[in-house]
């Protein structure tokens, strides 16, 4: 298996030549922003950050186990020490609403706070209360048409405007034309492996192409790709070497977010629990063990 991986790695540079899209460059990212100040970082500067989507280790939504601030702090410290300086959360429910403040205390220079349920006044109120530590809000969970409507999103955006922060909609790239008018910046979600792109390079190419498709809807707005990731178990071609191959070939000159910081065993589906860069016990997988940011 390892020999076959090496062969794939050798041909990766040739495969990249077939990438269709936005004239993206495969080089070093821009210099990181100053991480000492708590500020409303504008979307056009998001490309300067290394973003990771974060759900705390030990989170158990089924059992309702309480989150520990000490454990969250341990997670955030590890991520910051590993080189991440931008954090994305998925919800602002009780227990998660303290994460932006703790992220700032652990050196994160930018935070995008998720609001899972746009129909929840409680989530919106908690998110607004956290505004001093938040640069932007990501509204929803790819539930357009099933869990909420465009009108529900519009009402939520109208309430969030009072916080004076940028706003995006967390929605599948295929549906983004329906919500783009509500966004300060566009935040499409692409789950390439779950959409049938089950090799690292096909998943990477698909992720970038979907980013380009959404960016083309409105070039006056910044686009940030949410959900760039590859699982390490549960399906064909899923292991740590394949995840390493996916991430080492992602271009660095547009804003995107690593799909999952830590494995989440509670997630339903064969592969969804295994998108973490670290396992559920904070052990680094191969990509992170190779010190990709030189920290």
VMD Tcl script that draws the C-alpha trace (Angstrom):
set ca {
  {0.00 0.00 0.00}
  {2.77 2.45 0.90}
  {4.49 1.84 -2.44}
  {1.29 2.62 -4.31}
  {0.93 5.84 -2.31}
  {4.44 6.89 -3.36}
  {3.51 6.28 -6.98}
  {0.42 8.43 -6.59}
  {2.52 11.16 -4.98}
  {4.90 11.12 -7.96}
  {2.09 11.68 -10.42}
  {0.34 14.29 -8.29}
  {2.14 17.21 -9.89}
  {1.01 16.02 -13.34}
  {-2.58 15.59 -12.19}
  {-2.63 19.15 -10.91}
  {-2.12 20.41 -14.46}
  {-5.66 19.35 -15.33}
  {-7.19 21.57 -12.67}
  {-9.86 23.76 -14.25}
  {-10.85 27.07 -12.77}
  {-9.55 30.26 -11.30}
  {-5.86 30.47 -12.25}
  {-4.96 29.49 -8.71}
  {-1.34 29.37 -7.62}
  {0.24 26.54 -5.67}
  {2.71 28.40 -3.49}
  {3.28 29.94 -0.12}
  {0.32 31.71 1.54}
  {0.43 35.38 2.38}
  {2.01 36.42 5.67}
  {-0.30 35.93 8.67}
  {-2.07 38.92 10.17}
  {-1.17 40.37 13.55}
  {-2.73 38.00 16.08}
  {-2.41 40.28 19.12}
  {-5.44 42.46 18.46}
  {-9.13 41.65 18.78}
  {-10.60 43.26 15.68}
  {-13.24 42.86 13.03}
  {-11.01 41.29 10.37}
  {-12.49 42.03 6.91}
  {-13.25 39.05 4.64}
  {-10.72 40.08 2.01}
  {-7.98 39.33 4.57}
  {-9.19 35.79 5.38}
  {-6.71 34.35 2.89}
  {-3.96 35.36 5.33}
  {-5.16 32.90 7.97}
  {-4.88 29.17 8.51}
  {-8.48 28.23 9.29}
  {-9.78 25.10 10.97}
  {-13.32 24.03 11.77}
  {-13.58 23.19 15.46}
  {-15.92 21.01 17.49}
  {-14.59 20.22 20.98}
  {-13.17 16.80 21.81}
  {-15.50 14.89 24.10}
  {-18.61 16.52 22.68}
  {-21.54 14.10 22.89}
  {-24.78 15.68 21.62}
  {-26.76 12.48 22.10}
  {-25.99 12.14 25.81}
  {-25.88 15.88 26.44}
  {-22.55 15.64 28.26}
  {-21.49 19.10 29.46}
  {-18.49 20.69 27.79}
  {-15.49 21.47 29.96}
  {-13.83 24.87 29.52}
  {-10.56 23.29 30.59}
  {-10.88 20.68 27.85}
  {-11.81 23.30 25.25}
  {-8.79 25.35 26.30}
  {-6.61 22.27 25.85}
  {-7.98 21.75 22.35}
  {-7.46 25.38 21.37}
  {-3.97 25.52 22.80}
  {-2.98 22.49 20.72}
  {-4.45 23.96 17.55}
  {-2.75 27.32 18.09}
  {0.58 25.67 18.85}
  {0.17 23.62 15.66}
  {0.00 26.79 13.57}
  {-3.70 27.59 13.18}
  {-4.68 31.21 13.70}
  {-8.24 31.23 12.34}
  {-11.08 29.29 14.00}
  {-14.53 28.37 12.71}
  {-17.24 27.00 15.01}
  {-20.51 25.40 13.95}
  {-22.92 26.59 16.63}
  {-23.47 29.16 19.36}
  {-25.50 26.99 21.73}
  {-24.70 27.02 25.45}
  {-21.19 25.70 26.01}
  {-20.06 26.64 22.52}
  {-20.73 30.35 23.01}
  {-17.59 30.73 25.15}
  {-15.31 29.32 22.43}
  {-14.58 32.64 20.65}
  {-13.38 34.25 23.87}
  {-11.23 31.23 24.74}
  {-9.85 31.18 21.19}
  {-8.72 34.80 21.51}
  {-7.08 34.01 24.84}
  {-5.15 31.21 23.14}
  {-3.80 33.41 20.35}
  {-6.29 33.01 17.50}
  {-6.29 36.12 15.34}
  {-9.70 35.58 13.72}
  {-12.88 33.73 14.67}
  {-15.96 32.89 12.60}
  {-18.80 31.82 14.89}
  {-21.35 29.34 13.62}
  {-25.08 29.61 14.24}
  {-26.44 26.15 13.55}
  {-30.17 26.93 13.69}
  {-31.10 30.23 12.03}
  {-34.59 29.94 13.53}
  {-33.23 29.88 17.10}
  {-33.47 33.24 18.86}
  {-31.34 31.81 21.68}
  {-28.46 30.97 19.35}
  {-28.64 34.36 17.67}
  {-28.69 36.17 21.02}
  {-25.67 34.21 22.26}
  {-23.84 34.92 19.02}
  {-24.49 38.66 19.28}
  {-23.30 38.63 22.90}
  {-20.01 37.10 21.72}
  {-19.47 39.80 19.08}
  {-16.43 41.41 20.81}
  {-14.51 38.19 20.15}
  {-15.97 37.39 16.71}
  {-15.03 38.58 13.23}
  {-17.94 37.02 11.34}
  {-20.93 34.70 11.63}
  {-21.63 31.56 9.57}
  {-25.36 30.99 9.54}
  {-27.00 27.59 9.02}
  {-25.80 24.03 8.44}
  {-26.53 23.16 4.80}
  {-30.16 22.74 5.74}
  {-31.77 24.97 3.12}
  {-35.09 23.50 2.05}
  {-35.12 20.76 4.68}
  {-34.65 22.57 8.01}
  {-35.22 26.21 7.09}
  {-36.08 28.52 4.22}
  {-34.44 31.53 2.58}
  {-36.96 33.64 4.49}
  {-35.76 32.14 7.79}
  {-32.19 33.01 6.85}
  {-33.21 36.55 5.92}
  {-34.86 37.09 9.30}
  {-31.76 35.80 11.09}
  {-29.47 38.05 9.05}
  {-31.67 41.04 9.89}
  {-31.12 40.36 13.58}
  {-27.38 39.73 13.28}
  {-26.70 42.99 11.45}
  {-26.91 44.76 14.82}
  {-23.65 43.04 15.86}
  {-21.73 44.85 13.11}
  {-19.94 41.73 11.89}
  {-19.59 40.08 8.50}
  {-22.11 37.34 7.73}
  {-22.03 34.28 5.50}
  {-24.40 31.39 4.92}
  {-23.14 27.85 5.57}
  {-24.65 26.13 2.54}
  {-23.78 23.56 -0.11}
  {-22.07 25.06 -3.14}
  {-24.82 23.78 -5.47}
  {-27.42 25.91 -3.65}
  {-25.36 29.04 -3.19}
  {-27.08 31.18 -5.80}
  {-30.18 31.08 -3.58}
  {-28.45 32.66 -0.57}
  {-25.60 34.76 -1.96}
  {-27.54 38.03 -1.70}
  {-27.73 37.59 2.09}
  {-23.95 37.33 2.52}
  {-21.23 39.82 3.28}
  {-18.91 37.12 1.98}
  {-19.74 33.76 0.42}
  {-19.02 30.55 2.35}
  {-19.85 27.47 0.27}
  {-19.53 24.02 1.79}
  {-18.03 21.23 -0.32}
  {-17.94 17.63 0.91}
  {-16.10 16.15 -2.03}
  {-15.67 12.61 -0.74}
  {-19.34 12.37 0.25}
  {-20.25 13.57 -3.25}
  {-18.43 10.68 -4.90}
  {-14.93 12.12 -5.38}
  {-13.25 9.26 -3.55}
  {-9.57 9.76 -4.39}
  {-7.49 12.59 -2.91}
  {-6.73 14.36 -6.17}
  {-10.25 14.09 -7.57}
  {-11.58 15.40 -4.23}
  {-9.11 18.29 -4.25}
  {-9.87 19.22 -7.87}
  {-13.61 19.07 -7.21}
  {-13.32 21.21 -4.07}
  {-11.37 23.90 -5.89}
  {-13.69 23.84 -8.90}
  {-16.74 24.26 -6.69}
  {-15.03 27.19 -4.98}
  {-14.44 28.75 -8.40}
  {-18.05 28.18 -9.42}
  {-19.36 30.02 -6.38}
  {-16.76 32.80 -6.60}
  {-17.90 33.44 -10.17}
  {-21.42 34.22 -8.94}
  {-20.19 37.56 -7.56}
  {-16.57 38.61 -7.86}
  {-17.25 41.72 -5.76}
  {-17.53 39.48 -2.68}
  {-14.86 37.40 -0.99}
  {-15.44 33.66 -1.16}
  {-14.15 31.31 1.53}
  {-14.40 27.55 1.06}
  {-15.74 25.71 4.08}
  {-15.29 21.97 4.43}
  {-12.09 21.19 2.54}
  {-11.29 17.74 3.87}
  {-10.66 14.05 3.35}
  {-11.55 11.19 5.74}
  {-9.03 8.73 7.15}
  {-11.36 5.74 7.66}
  {-14.72 4.31 6.71}
  {-14.50 4.05 2.93}
  {-12.41 3.32 -0.14}
  {-9.00 5.04 -0.26}
  {-9.48 6.44 3.25}
  {-6.38 6.48 5.40}
  {-3.93 9.01 6.79}
  {-1.69 8.89 3.73}
  {-4.61 9.79 1.49}
  {-5.56 12.71 3.75}
  {-1.95 13.93 3.62}
  {-2.02 13.76 -0.18}
  {-5.27 15.75 -0.32}
  {-4.04 18.56 1.90}
  {-0.52 18.85 0.52}
  {-2.04 19.50 -2.91}
  {-4.62 22.10 -1.86}
  {-3.71 25.53 -3.30}
  {-2.86 28.23 -0.78}
  {-3.82 31.49 -2.45}
  {-7.51 31.59 -1.59}
  {-9.37 31.36 1.71}
  {-10.41 27.88 2.80}
  {-10.97 26.00 6.03}
  {-9.74 22.57 7.11}
  {-12.91 20.54 7.53}
  {-12.40 19.15 11.02}
  {-9.85 19.65 13.78}
  {-10.60 16.48 15.73}
  {-12.38 13.23 14.91}
  {-16.00 13.25 16.10}
  {-17.15 9.65 16.80}
  {-20.78 10.72 17.29}
  {-21.23 11.85 13.69}
  {-23.46 9.57 11.63}
  {-22.17 7.96 8.46}
  {-19.29 5.67 7.58}
  {-16.67 8.37 7.00}
  {-17.99 11.50 8.74}
  {-16.49 10.65 12.15}
  {-12.97 10.54 10.66}
  {-12.25 13.88 9.02}
  {-10.13 15.18 11.91}
  {-6.55 16.33 11.54}
  {-6.17 14.84 15.01}
  {-7.98 11.82 16.40}
  {-10.52 12.11 19.21}
  {-7.71 11.87 21.77}
  {-5.75 14.77 20.19}
  {-3.13 12.53 18.62}
  {-1.94 14.04 15.32}
  {-2.63 12.16 12.13}
  {0.05 11.90 9.46}
  {-0.56 15.31 7.88}
  {-0.21 17.20 11.16}
  {2.62 14.97 12.35}
  {4.58 16.19 9.33}
  {4.44 19.75 10.73}
  {2.86 21.30 7.63}
  {3.09 24.89 8.91}
  {6.63 24.69 10.19}
  {5.58 25.57 13.74}
}
mol new
graphics top color blue
foreach p $ca { graphics top sphere $p radius 0.5 }
foreach p [lrange $ca 0 end-1] q [lrange $ca 1 end] { graphics top cylinder $p $q radius 0.2 }
display resetview
